[in-house]
Amino acid sequence: MSVSGDYLAGPQGLLRSINERAVLDVIDREGPLGRPEITRATGLSKTTVAQALRELVAREVVEEAGADTTRRGPAATLYRVAPRCAFGLGVDIGHLRIRAVVVDAAGEVLARAETGTPQRHAADVADAVTTLAAQCAEQAGTGLTAVGQAVIGVPAVVGRDGRTIRRAYGLPEGGAGLVEAIERDLRTPLLLENDVNLAAVAEQRFGACADVADFVLLGLGVGLGAGVVLGGRLHRGYAGGAGEVGFLPHPATELGTEVLGARRIAEQAREAGIADRPSPRELFERARGGDERALAVVDATARRIAHVAASIALVIEPELFVLGGAAGASADLLLDRVRHHLAEDAAPLPIRVIASGVTGDAVLRGAAWLARHHARERAFAAATGPAAGTGTGTDEGADEDAARAHDTDPAGRPRGPRREDPT
């Protein structure tokens, strides 16, 4: 910065960048908008807004969206964020199926694909992921190189760097080498995230917790995990392992063993005299049909969920607990029973439990939302950074600014979902 008299004068490229970003943010938040509304919302002059719009349209991050014919006088051109200015890839690596979607900057699903999960080698899982990604990109009418961010949900504890798998619950070979194998073929910015954490992101964006600052999503599947949101932010813990509540101590289990999950439900079924080893899904279907032994297992499962919720509530006291995963899918059987056991065993605690409000694959929806969020920010930073208009600055600097603006940690991972961002 240079000083002229008593006034600070900054580089014109930086000033243009700030103005363009202000215009883009208003359009993103409130659009489609005409120039008069953009001018009022930003406080910039008409000339500055017009210039910013010309640049943003030329860089294909903003596009015309028809005309506003409702106002008096000449119809005003409306502007919106160009949906194809950014693409995100979301992937859910489940124990049995791998699902993938490509979404655009507006969040529209452009393509989806799925396949069975390979069970023997991590390299095979990586090949399946990259094959699905290529299929989705082709269906979406774009190339993989145009995908600005990939987010992959895994049944594992993921370090805060978004790459390190600390502990895996069913990934072949413990997920060793998975990230490196995917990156060799995908060549797209990549983040891994725990699957239950992504389900919590989806719950906040698309489900029952849009206006809830503190909630815990309990995801029951092969194991039991918790997606913890505090103050509107996803809480991962110091090393990414927050929410591994399946290993909370329980009187009926040995210390260090899982309190609940598919294996524990199978043990309860055997103890109830069910000899044919039904899957948890089959067991719950039998309970719906009135099978007394299956109903006893469902009740035992509900009681363990209640005890886990009570243990969590004693520490963080969230406003809501949400049943997700298999528990959410079986809320018709579990919800009232969980509430009953809470009332019976933990009456003094202010615990409210509801079923998930997310339809479809919550993990995949959370992954797609997070991928879209990062891809958009990369596109916005590239279009409005100083380097876009003046040749000054660097992409790295723009990424750092973007990370600060959207509350990410130094590795580029969001510290938590931003409740104010439109979905």
C-alpha positions as CSV (number, residue, x, y, z in Angstrom):
1,M,0.0,0.0,0.0
2,S,1.2,3.6,-0.7
3,V,0.3,6.7,1.1
4,S,-0.9,9.9,-0.6
5,G,-1.5,12.8,1.8
6,D,-3.8,11.5,4.5
7,Y,-5.4,8.8,2.4
8,L,-4.4,5.2,1.8
9,A,-4.3,4.1,-1.9
10,G,-4.3,0.4,-2.7
11,P,-3.6,-1.5,-5.9
12,Q,-6.5,-1.0,-8.3
13,G,-6.5,-4.8,-9.1
14,L,-7.1,-5.6,-5.4
15,L,-9.9,-3.0,-5.2
16,R,-11.6,-4.5,-8.3
17,S,-11.2,-7.9,-6.8
18,I,-13.0,-6.8,-3.6
19,N,-15.8,-5.2,-5.5
20,E,-16.3,-8.2,-7.7
21,R,-16.4,-10.6,-4.8
22,A,-18.9,-8.3,-3.0
23,V,-21.2,-8.4,-6.2
24,L,-20.7,-12.2,-6.5
25,D,-21.6,-12.8,-2.9
26,V,-24.8,-10.8,-3.1
27,I,-25.9,-12.7,-6.2
28,D,-25.0,-16.0,-4.6
29,R,-26.9,-15.2,-1.4
30,E,-30.0,-13.5,-2.9
31,G,-30.0,-14.0,-6.6
32,P,-31.2,-13.9,-9.3
33,L,-30.9,-10.1,-8.9
34,G,-31.0,-7.1,-11.2
35,R,-28.4,-4.3,-11.1
36,P,-30.5,-2.0,-9.0
37,E,-30.8,-4.6,-6.2
38,I,-27.1,-5.5,-6.4
39,T,-26.2,-1.8,-6.2
40,R,-28.4,-1.3,-3.1
41,A,-27.2,-4.5,-1.4
42,T,-23.5,-3.8,-2.0
43,G,-23.5,0.0,-1.6
44,L,-21.3,0.3,-4.7
45,S,-21.9,2.7,-7.5
46,K,-23.8,1.8,-10.6
47,T,-20.7,2.0,-12.7
48,T,-18.7,-0.2,-10.4
49,V,-21.5,-2.8,-10.3
50,A,-21.8,-2.8,-14.1
51,Q,-18.1,-3.2,-14.5
52,A,-18.0,-6.1,-12.0
53,L,-20.9,-7.9,-13.7
54,R,-19.2,-7.6,-17.1
55,E,-16.1,-9.2,-15.6
56,L,-17.9,-12.0,-13.8
57,V,-20.0,-12.8,-16.8
58,A,-16.8,-12.9,-19.0
59,R,-15.2,-15.3,-16.5
60,E,-18.3,-17.5,-16.7
61,V,-19.0,-17.5,-12.9
62,V,-22.2,-15.3,-13.3
63,E,-24.7,-15.5,-16.1
64,E,-27.9,-13.7,-17.2
65,A,-31.1,-15.3,-15.9
66,G,-33.8,-13.6,-17.9
67,A,-35.5,-10.3,-17.2
68,D,-37.5,-9.0,-14.3
69,T,-40.8,-7.8,-15.9
70,T,-42.6,-7.1,-12.6
71,R,-41.0,-3.7,-12.0
72,R,-42.0,-0.4,-13.5
73,G,-40.1,0.9,-16.4
74,P,-37.8,-1.1,-18.6
75,A,-37.3,-4.8,-17.7
76,A,-34.0,-5.3,-15.8
77,T,-31.7,-8.2,-16.6
78,L,-31.3,-10.6,-13.8
79,Y,-28.1,-12.3,-12.8
80,R,-27.3,-15.5,-11.1
81,V,-24.3,-17.7,-10.3
82,A,-23.6,-19.9,-13.4
83,P,-24.5,-23.4,-12.3
84,R,-21.7,-24.9,-14.5
85,C,-19.0,-22.7,-13.0
86,A,-18.1,-25.4,-10.5
87,F,-18.6,-29.2,-10.2
88,G,-18.3,-31.3,-7.1
89,L,-18.0,-35.1,-6.7
90,G,-19.5,-36.8,-3.7
91,V,-18.8,-40.5,-2.9
92,D,-20.0,-42.8,-0.2
93,I,-17.9,-45.9,0.3
94,G,-20.3,-48.2,2.1
95,H,-19.6,-51.7,3.3
96,L,-21.6,-53.2,0.5
97,R,-22.1,-50.4,-2.1
98,I,-20.1,-47.5,-3.4
99,R,-22.3,-44.6,-4.7
100,A,-21.1,-41.4,-6.5
101,V,-22.8,-38.2,-7.7
102,V,-21.6,-35.1,-9.6
103,V,-23.3,-31.9,-8.7
104,D,-23.1,-28.4,-10.1
105,A,-22.7,-25.1,-8.4
106,A,-26.4,-24.8,-7.8
107,G,-26.5,-28.2,-6.1
108,E,-28.3,-30.0,-8.9
109,V,-27.4,-33.7,-9.2
110,L,-26.2,-34.1,-12.8
111,A,-25.2,-37.7,-12.7
112,R,-25.0,-40.7,-10.3
113,A,-23.6,-44.2,-10.4
114,E,-23.0,-47.1,-8.0
115,T,-21.3,-50.5,-7.8
116,G,-20.6,-53.2,-5.2
117,T,-17.8,-52.5,-2.8
118,P,-14.7,-54.8,-3.4
119,Q,-13.9,-56.7,-0.2
120,R,-10.3,-57.8,-0.6
121,H,-8.0,-55.0,-1.6
122,A,-8.0,-51.2,-1.1
123,A,-6.6,-50.8,-4.6
124,D,-9.8,-52.4,-5.9
125,V,-11.9,-49.9,-3.9
126,A,-9.9,-47.1,-5.4
127,D,-10.4,-48.4,-8.9
128,A,-14.2,-48.6,-8.3
129,V,-14.2,-45.0,-7.0
130,T,-12.3,-43.6,-10.0
131,T,-14.4,-45.6,-12.4
132,L,-17.6,-44.3,-10.9
133,A,-16.2,-40.7,-10.9
134,A,-15.4,-41.0,-14.6
135,Q,-18.8,-42.3,-15.4
136,C,-20.5,-39.5,-13.5
137,A,-18.3,-36.8,-15.2
138,E,-19.2,-38.2,-18.6
139,Q,-22.9,-38.3,-17.8
140,A,-22.7,-34.7,-16.5
141,G,-21.2,-33.6,-19.8
142,T,-17.9,-32.5,-18.3
143,G,-14.4,-34.0,-17.7
144,L,-12.9,-35.1,-14.4
145,T,-10.4,-32.2,-14.7
146,A,-13.4,-29.8,-14.4
147,V,-14.4,-31.3,-11.0
148,G,-13.2,-28.7,-8.5
149,Q,-13.5,-30.9,-5.4
150,A,-14.1,-34.6,-4.5
151,V,-15.4,-35.6,-1.0
152,I,-15.4,-39.2,-0.1
153,G,-17.2,-40.6,2.9
154,V,-15.6,-43.7,4.5
155,P,-16.5,-45.9,7.4
156,A,-13.3,-44.9,9.3
157,V,-11.8,-42.4,11.6
158,V,-10.2,-39.7,9.4
159,G,-7.4,-37.4,10.6
160,R,-7.9,-33.6,10.4
161,D,-5.8,-33.5,7.2
162,G,-8.6,-35.2,5.3
163,R,-6.3,-37.9,4.1
164,T,-5.1,-40.1,7.0
165,I,-7.2,-43.1,7.8
166,R,-6.6,-43.7,11.5
167,R,-8.9,-46.6,12.0
168,A,-11.2,-48.4,9.5
169,Y,-14.3,-50.4,10.1
170,G,-14.5,-52.7,7.1
171,L,-12.3,-51.1,4.4
172,P,-10.1,-53.8,2.8
173,E,-6.6,-53.8,4.2
174,G,-7.7,-51.1,6.7
175,G,-7.8,-48.6,3.9
176,A,-4.0,-48.6,3.6
177,G,-3.0,-46.8,0.4
178,L,-6.6,-45.9,-0.6
179,V,-6.1,-42.2,-0.8
180,E,-2.9,-42.4,-2.8
181,A,-4.5,-44.9,-5.2
182,I,-7.5,-42.7,-5.8
183,E,-5.4,-39.6,-6.3
184,R,-3.3,-41.3,-9.0
185,D,-6.2,-41.6,-11.3
186,L,-8.7,-38.9,-10.1
187,R,-6.3,-35.9,-10.0
188,T,-8.9,-33.8,-8.3
189,P,-8.6,-32.0,-5.0
190,L,-9.7,-34.7,-2.6
191,L,-11.0,-34.9,1.0
192,L,-11.9,-38.0,3.0
193,E,-14.5,-37.6,5.8
194,N,-16.1,-40.0,8.3
195,D,-19.4,-41.2,7.0
196,V,-21.4,-40.3,10.1
197,N,-20.0,-36.8,10.1
198,L,-21.2,-36.4,6.5
199,A,-24.6,-37.7,7.5
200,A,-24.7,-34.9,10.2
201,V,-23.8,-32.4,7.5
202,A,-26.7,-33.6,5.4
203,E,-29.0,-33.4,8.5
204,Q,-28.1,-29.8,9.0
205,R,-28.5,-28.9,5.3
206,F,-31.4,-31.0,4.2
207,G,-32.9,-32.5,7.3
208,A,-34.4,-31.8,10.7
209,C,-31.6,-29.6,12.1
210,A,-31.4,-26.6,9.8
211,D,-32.0,-24.3,12.7
212,V,-30.4,-26.3,15.5
213,A,-27.0,-25.2,16.8
214,D,-26.2,-28.2,18.9
215,F,-27.2,-31.7,17.9
216,V,-25.8,-35.2,17.7
217,L,-26.7,-37.6,14.9
218,L,-26.4,-41.3,16.0
219,G,-25.7,-43.4,13.0
220,L,-26.2,-47.1,13.4
221,G,-24.8,-49.5,10.8
222,V,-22.0,-52.0,11.1
223,G,-21.0,-49.9,14.1
224,L,-22.4,-47.0,16.1
225,G,-21.0,-43.5,15.5
226,A,-22.0,-39.9,16.3
227,G,-21.8,-36.8,14.2
228,V,-21.5,-34.0,16.7
229,V,-22.5,-30.5,15.8
230,L,-21.8,-27.8,18.4
231,G,-22.5,-24.1,17.8
232,G,-23.5,-24.9,14.3
233,R,-20.1,-26.4,13.5
234,L,-19.1,-30.1,13.0
235,H,-16.9,-31.1,15.9
236,R,-14.2,-33.6,14.8
237,G,-12.0,-33.5,17.8
238,Y,-8.2,-32.9,18.0
239,A,-7.2,-35.8,15.7
240,G,-10.5,-36.4,13.9
241,G,-11.8,-39.2,16.2
242,A,-14.7,-37.4,18.0
243,G,-17.9,-39.3,17.8
244,E,-16.6,-42.9,18.2
245,V,-19.4,-43.5,20.7
246,G,-19.7,-47.1,19.8
247,F,-16.9,-47.8,22.2
248,L,-18.3,-46.0,25.2
249,P,-18.1,-48.2,28.4
250,H,-21.3,-50.2,29.0
251,P,-22.0,-52.6,31.9
252,A,-22.9,-55.5,29.6
253,T,-19.8,-55.3,27.4
254,E,-16.1,-55.6,28.0
255,L,-14.1,-52.4,28.1
256,G,-12.9,-51.5,24.6
257,T,-15.5,-53.6,22.8
258,E,-18.4,-52.1,20.8
259,V,-21.5,-51.4,22.7
260,L,-23.6,-51.5,19.6
261,G,-23.5,-52.4,16.0
262,A,-24.3,-55.2,13.6
263,R,-22.1,-57.7,15.5
264,R,-23.6,-56.8,18.8
265,I,-27.2,-57.1,17.4
266,A,-26.3,-60.5,16.1
267,E,-25.1,-61.6,19.6
268,Q,-28.4,-60.3,21.1
269,A,-30.3,-62.3,18.5
270,R,-28.5,-65.5,19.5
271,E,-29.1,-64.7,23.1
272,A,-32.8,-64.4,22.3
273,G,-32.8,-67.8,20.8
274,I,-32.8,-66.8,17.1
275,A,-30.6,-69.4,15.5
276,D,-30.6,-68.7,11.7
277,R,-28.4,-65.6,11.9
278,P,-30.6,-63.0,10.3
279,S,-29.1,-59.6,9.3
280,P,-30.1,-56.6,11.4
281,R,-32.4,-55.6,8.5
282,E,-34.1,-59.0,8.4
283,L,-34.3,-59.0,12.2
284,F,-36.1,-55.7,12.2
285,E,-38.5,-56.9,9.5
286,R,-39.4,-59.8,11.7
287,A,-40.1,-57.5,14.5
288,R,-42.4,-55.5,12.3
289,G,-44.2,-58.8,11.6
290,G,-44.7,-59.3,15.4
291,D,-41.9,-61.8,16.1
292,E,-41.6,-61.6,19.9
293,R,-37.9,-62.7,20.0
294,A,-37.0,-60.1,17.3
295,L,-39.0,-57.5,19.2
296,A,-36.9,-58.3,22.3
297,V,-33.7,-57.6,20.3
298,V,-35.1,-54.4,19.0
299,D,-35.9,-53.3,22.6
300,A,-32.4,-54.2,23.8
301,T,-31.0,-52.2,20.9
302,A,-33.1,-49.2,21.8
303,R,-32.0,-49.4,25.4
304,R,-28.3,-49.3,24.4
305,I,-29.0,-46.3,22.1
306,A,-30.7,-44.6,25.0
307,H,-27.7,-45.3,27.3
308,V,-25.3,-43.9,24.7
309,A,-27.4,-40.8,24.3
310,A,-27.5,-40.3,28.0
311,S,-23.7,-40.6,28.3
312,I,-23.2,-38.0,25.6
313,A,-25.9,-35.7,27.1
314,L,-24.0,-35.7,30.4
315,V,-21.0,-34.2,28.7
316,I,-22.3,-31.8,26.0
317,E,-26.1,-31.6,26.5
318,P,-27.2,-31.1,22.9
319,E,-30.6,-29.7,21.9
320,L,-31.4,-32.8,19.8
321,F,-30.4,-36.3,19.1
322,V,-31.2,-37.6,15.7
323,L,-31.5,-41.3,14.8
324,G,-29.7,-41.9,11.5
325,G,-28.4,-44.8,9.4
326,A,-30.2,-48.1,10.2
327,A,-31.7,-46.6,13.3
328,G,-33.3,-43.8,11.3
329,A,-34.6,-46.3,8.8
330,S,-36.1,-48.2,11.6
331,A,-37.4,-45.3,13.6
332,D,-40.9,-46.7,13.5
333,L,-39.6,-49.5,15.8
334,L,-36.8,-47.7,17.7
335,L,-37.9,-44.2,18.4
336,D,-40.6,-44.7,20.9
337,R,-38.6,-47.4,22.6
338,V,-35.5,-45.2,22.9
339,R,-37.7,-42.4,24.4
340,H,-39.2,-44.9,26.8
341,H,-35.8,-46.1,28.1
342,L,-34.6,-42.5,28.4
343,A,-37.6,-41.6,30.5
344,E,-37.1,-44.7,32.6
345,D,-33.3,-44.6,33.1
346,A,-32.3,-41.0,32.5
347,A,-35.4,-38.9,33.4
348,P,-33.5,-35.9,34.9
349,L,-31.6,-35.3,31.6
350,P,-33.2,-33.0,29.0
351,I,-32.9,-35.3,26.1
352,R,-35.0,-35.0,22.9
353,V,-34.7,-37.7,20.2
354,I,-36.1,-37.5,16.7
355,A,-35.8,-39.4,13.5
356,S,-33.6,-38.2,10.6
357,G,-35.3,-35.8,8.2
358,V,-32.9,-36.6,5.3
359,T,-34.3,-38.7,2.4
360,G,-32.0,-40.9,0.4
361,D,-28.4,-41.6,1.2
362,A,-27.5,-39.1,3.9
363,V,-23.7,-39.8,3.6
364,L,-23.7,-39.2,-0.1
365,R,-25.8,-36.0,0.2
366,G,-23.4,-34.7,2.8
367,A,-20.4,-35.5,0.7
368,A,-21.9,-33.9,-2.4
369,W,-22.8,-30.7,-0.4
370,L,-19.3,-30.4,1.0
371,A,-17.8,-31.0,-2.4
372,R,-20.0,-28.4,-4.0
373,H,-19.1,-26.0,-1.2
374,H,-15.4,-26.3,-1.8
375,A,-15.7,-26.4,-5.6
376,R,-17.7,-23.2,-5.6
377,E,-15.2,-21.4,-3.4
378,R,-12.4,-22.4,-5.6
379,A,-14.3,-21.1,-8.7
380,F,-15.2,-17.9,-6.9
381,A,-11.7,-17.2,-5.6
382,A,-10.3,-17.9,-9.1
383,A,-12.8,-15.5,-10.7
384,T,-12.4,-12.6,-8.2
385,G,-8.9,-12.9,-6.9
386,P,-6.3,-10.3,-7.8
387,A,-4.7,-12.7,-10.2
388,A,-7.9,-12.9,-12.2
389,G,-7.9,-9.3,-13.2
390,T,-4.4,-7.8,-12.8
391,G,-1.8,-10.6,-12.9
392,T,-0.9,-9.9,-9.3
393,G,-1.2,-12.3,-6.4
394,T,-1.1,-16.1,-6.6
395,D,-3.6,-19.0,-6.6
396,E,-2.1,-20.1,-3.3
397,G,-2.9,-16.7,-1.8
398,A,-6.5,-16.9,-3.1
399,D,-6.9,-20.4,-1.6
400,E,-5.7,-19.0,1.8
401,D,-8.2,-16.1,1.5
402,A,-10.9,-18.6,0.6
403,A,-10.1,-20.8,3.5
404,R,-10.3,-17.9,6.0
405,A,-13.6,-16.7,4.4
406,H,-15.3,-20.1,4.6
407,D,-13.9,-21.1,8.0
408,T,-11.5,-23.9,7.0
409,D,-8.5,-25.3,8.8
410,P,-5.0,-24.9,7.3
411,A,-5.4,-28.2,5.4
412,G,-8.4,-26.8,3.6
413,R,-11.0,-28.8,5.6
414,P,-14.1,-26.9,6.8
415,R,-14.1,-26.6,10.6
416,G,-17.8,-27.0,10.3
417,P,-20.8,-26.4,8.1
418,R,-21.8,-22.7,7.8
419,R,-25.4,-22.5,8.7
420,E,-25.8,-19.2,6.8
421,D,-24.7,-20.7,3.5
422,P,-27.7,-21.3,1.2
423,T,-28.1,-24.9,0.1
